[in-house]
Amino acid sequence: MGILYDDVVIISQPQKDGDPTVLTVNCPDKTGLGCDLCRIILFFGLNILRGDVSTDGKWCYIVFWVVGKNRTRWSLLTKRLIEACPSCSSASGISYYRSELQLSKPPDVFLLNFCCHDRKGLLHDVTEVLCELELTIKKVKVSTTPDGKVMDLFFITDARELLHTKKRKDETIEHLTEILGDAIISIDIDLVGPEITACTQASPLLPTAITEDGFDLELPDLARGGTLRSDYVSVMMDNTLSPAHTLVQIMCQDHKGLLYDIMRTLKDYNIQISYGRFTTKPRGKCEIDLFIMQADGKKIVDPNKQNSLSSRLRMELFRPLRVAIVSRGPDTELLVANPVELSGKGRPLVFHDITLALKMLGTCIFSAKVGRHVIGDREWEVYRVLLDEGEGLSFPKNKIEEGVWKMLMGWE
């Protein structure tokens, strides 16, 4: 016996304009559930203003207060949140939730291949359509020919698992053709084989061109200055306030996906949250209290483990992504990198935000590559965007770097 399927996720719309929407999740618990839910909320373009989490280790009750776009598809969000919870079974004709988890096979990878005449903002418009259709970009290669044509290769997966059907494929092509208009020359979508799929996975080494730029992927001993970071991060641990849990207190500046960054870090460390509270304060400050324990049900008392976890949390909140503008001889390249979860899932909407920022800055893209690379013991998603300087950059390089960073952090 469990709880009714319809009660797993409840979305309560605000009574008056300006108030947040309340998302309530009540289901069996699992390590990393908060991370999975926060990733979905981030993908739907919502910002979490406040959150409460409580669990007894078997069942959890989570409440998020969120704000976001007027065109949020709430019914689809409900469906995706339910899918992230432990699986559904049927008893006596009524759907219930059970705690047994089912392993799913990796999603099929498809190649979206199209050619069209170039224009400003083209890549973002295509990326936005793919996001709206719940098509996840795994890898991309974009290049511009001398005669002004664009050749785009997108390796994508389908959250709805329907892209193998003619209806879903035709729907995708129709939406893309509509946004491309008369610029379209050819377009096709094909399922790729395992040998091609393997090419979309992490390579053992980061390209030499990036490492030679000193593209920092770790937090330095002394936090560097400038705007490309959060202003302040404090992480404190206390084992005296609870007989069974370690209290983690975090104070920092708010940014897009803040709670996701915390939850993915704890998930990677296999840390369980028994109780947590997240609140935003005036002037963009946030306070987070988390009562946590290790997978064995014990506190974190080892000083080395405490230092490791607190240092990783500070790093992920101080600079959740890395952004840099570098010179490639006469050319200028934008580099963006973000860490991938141990589960293999990456931060949503990164390429969407990069292309949106460049579109708003009036900066054209000559070529773009997205791929995953293993650096040390971590996997990174690296975005390499070669900027088109045919008529000169519309803004100084440091302003482009700052504009992309602010868009990714939700400070635009």
Disulfide bonds with the S-S distance in Angstrom:
none
